[in-house]
Amino acid sequence: MSAAEFRVGEGTRGRIIEELALAPRTARDLAKKLGIQESAARGHLERLEERGLVVPTFHREGVGRPRKRYLLTSEGQDLFPRRYELLLDSVIEELLAREGEGFVSALFAEAARRMAHQIVRKIPTGGSTRVRTQALVAALNELGFRSAIEESDSGSLRITRTNCVFRHTALTHSYLLCEVFDKHLTEELLGQVGIDLQDSITRGGMRCTHLIQLQ
């Protein structure tokens, strides 16, 4: 199943997700609403349940067997657009105006350290830079970055990211996100290794590329 099958409002399963966001529904309710067979609705609901996007619940209404209704899980609700970057941009602008760039840079550096502490348990201690970098890439992917690692011609390691979870804010505040936050996050997880930002989405590139010097 592709991610497109779960795009809210698109395709049968996307429309089912949209309906369940309004209220729990039975397979019969959904079949009637969408103009499909009840068996087809059940099939779609089973696939969505397998992906952890919906969960069945049972409610007794008068006499007889309880009715099975489906509702969205938190993962299903997360399919709906979130515009957190609008608030983040406003907060950054307000902080810059009130406190200045030095204060905001220090704030982002500390935020990077705190974020690193949350995922540092996934980075093996005492291992080589290569092993720690591989663990870092895995941790970044869990956060939503599409990261990969490859060996450069010079023998260094190159981390590439084709998705940035901070993309919108990074485009308007690239120094804070790319030079301060990103650099401090990487250093906290890998130690004081040589890190060179070779390319970034904020510079017009298709991906962000960090070159890690092996020790």
C-alpha positions in Angstrom: 0.0 0.0 0.0 1.3 3.4 -0.9 1.1 6.5 1.3 -1.2 8.0 -1.4 -3.9 5.5 -0.4 -4.2 7.3 2.9 -4.2 10.9 1.7 -7.2 12.5 3.4 -10.1 13.0 1.1 -8.5 11.2 -1.8 -9.4 7.6 -2.8 -11.9 5.4 -1.0 -9.6 4.9 2.1 -8.8 8.6 2.2 -12.6 9.4 2.2 -13.1 6.8 4.9 -10.5 8.5 7.0 -12.2 11.9 6.4 -15.6 10.4 7.5 -14.1 8.9 10.7 -12.6 12.2 11.6 -16.2 13.5 12.0 -17.5 10.6 14.2 -17.1 6.8 14.6 -18.9 4.9 11.8 -20.0 1.4 11.1 -19.0 -0.3 7.9 -22.7 0.0 6.8 -22.7 3.7 7.6 -19.6 4.2 5.4 -20.8 2.1 2.6 -24.0 4.1 2.4 -22.2 7.4 2.6 -19.6 6.5 0.0 -21.9 4.6 -2.3 -20.0 1.3 -2.1 -20.8 -2.3 -1.1 -20.7 -3.0 2.7 -18.2 -5.8 2.0 -15.9 -3.4 0.2 -16.1 -0.9 3.2 -15.2 -3.8 5.5 -12.2 -4.7 3.4 -10.9 -1.1 3.4 -11.4 -0.8 7.2 -9.5 -4.0 7.7 -6.6 -2.7 5.7 -6.7 0.6 7.7 -6.8 -1.4 10.9 -3.7 -3.4 9.9 -1.9 -0.1 9.4 -2.9 1.1 12.8 -5.0 4.0 11.5 -8.4 2.9 12.7 -9.6 0.7 15.6 -13.0 -1.0 16.1 -15.1 -0.2 19.1 -18.4 -1.9 20.3 -21.5 -0.1 21.6 -24.7 -1.7 22.7 -27.8 0.1 21.5 -31.0 -1.4 23.0 -31.4 -5.2 22.5 -29.3 -7.3 20.3 -25.6 -7.5 19.6 -23.4 -4.5 20.1 -22.7 -2.5 16.9 -19.1 -2.3 15.7 -18.0 1.2 14.9 -14.6 2.3 13.8 -12.7 5.4 15.0 -9.4 6.9 14.1 -6.3 6.2 16.1 -3.8 8.9 16.9 -1.8 7.7 13.9 -4.9 8.2 11.7 -5.4 11.7 13.1 -1.8 12.6 12.3 -2.6 12.1 8.6 -4.4 15.5 8.7 -2.3 18.5 7.9 -0.6 20.3 10.8 0.8 23.8 10.4 3.0 24.0 13.4 5.5 26.0 11.4 3.2 29.0 11.4 3.4 29.3 15.2 7.1 28.5 15.2 7.8 31.2 12.6 5.9 33.7 14.7 7.6 32.8 17.9 11.1 33.1 16.2 10.3 36.5 14.8 9.0 37.7 18.2 12.1 36.4 20.0 14.4 38.0 17.4 12.7 41.3 17.8 12.7 41.3 21.6 16.0 39.5 22.4 18.2 39.6 19.3 19.9 36.9 17.3 22.5 36.0 19.9 19.8 35.0 22.4 17.8 33.0 19.8 20.9 31.2 18.6 21.8 30.1 22.1 18.2 29.0 22.6 18.3 26.9 19.5 21.6 25.4 20.5 20.2 24.4 23.8 17.1 23.0 22.1 19.4 20.8 19.9 21.1 19.5 23.0 17.8 18.6 24.7 16.6 16.9 21.5 19.9 14.9 21.3 19.5 13.7 24.9 16.1 12.2 24.0 17.6 10.1 21.2 21.2 9.6 22.5 20.2 6.2 24.0 20.0 4.9 20.4 23.6 5.9 19.7 26.1 3.3 20.9 28.8 4.7 23.2 32.4 4.0 22.6 31.8 2.9 19.0 33.6 4.2 16.0 32.4 7.4 14.2 31.1 5.2 11.4 28.9 3.1 13.8 27.6 6.2 15.6 26.8 7.9 12.3 24.8 4.9 11.1 22.9 5.0 14.4 22.4 8.7 14.0 20.9 8.3 10.5 18.5 5.6 11.9 17.4 8.0 14.7 16.9 10.9 12.2 14.7 8.7 10.0 12.5 7.9 13.0 12.0 11.6 13.4 10.8 12.0 9.8 14.0 12.9 8.0 14.7 10.8 4.9 18.3 10.2 5.6 21.0 7.9 4.0 24.7 7.4 4.6 27.4 6.9 2.0 31.1 6.9 1.8 32.7 9.9 0.0 35.7 9.7 -2.3 37.9 11.1 0.4 36.9 8.4 2.8 34.7 10.6 4.9 31.0 9.8 5.5 28.2 11.8 3.8 24.8 12.1 5.4 22.1 13.1 2.9 18.5 14.1 3.8 15.9 14.4 1.1 13.3 15.6 3.6 13.5 18.2 6.3 10.8 18.2 9.1 11.6 21.9 9.6 11.5 22.7 5.9 9.2 25.7 6.1 10.9 27.4 9.0 14.4 26.5 7.6 13.6 28.3 4.4 12.9 31.5 6.4 15.5 31.1 9.2 18.2 28.9 7.6 21.0 30.1 9.9 19.1 29.1 13.0 17.9 25.7 11.7 20.9 24.7 9.5 23.9 26.3 11.1 22.9 26.4 14.7 20.3 23.7 15.5 21.4 21.1 13.0 25.1 21.4 13.8 24.7 21.3 17.5 22.4 18.3 17.2 24.9 16.3 15.2 27.8 17.3 17.4 25.9 16.3 20.5 25.3 12.8 19.1 28.6 12.2 17.4 31.0 14.2 19.5 33.3 17.0 18.3 33.9 15.6 14.8 34.4 17.6 11.7 31.1 18.5 10.2 30.7 20.3 6.9 27.3 21.3 5.4 28.0 20.9 1.7 24.5 21.5 0.4 21.0 22.2 1.8 17.5 22.6 0.7 17.5 26.1 1.9 20.3 27.0 -0.6 18.1 25.7 -3.4 19.4 22.1 -3.4 17.3 19.0 -3.6 18.7 17.6 -0.4 20.8 18.5 2.7 24.3 17.0 2.7 26.6 16.8 5.7 30.2 15.6 5.4 31.5 13.8 8.5 35.2 13.5 9.0 36.2 10.0 10.3 38.4 9.9 13.4 
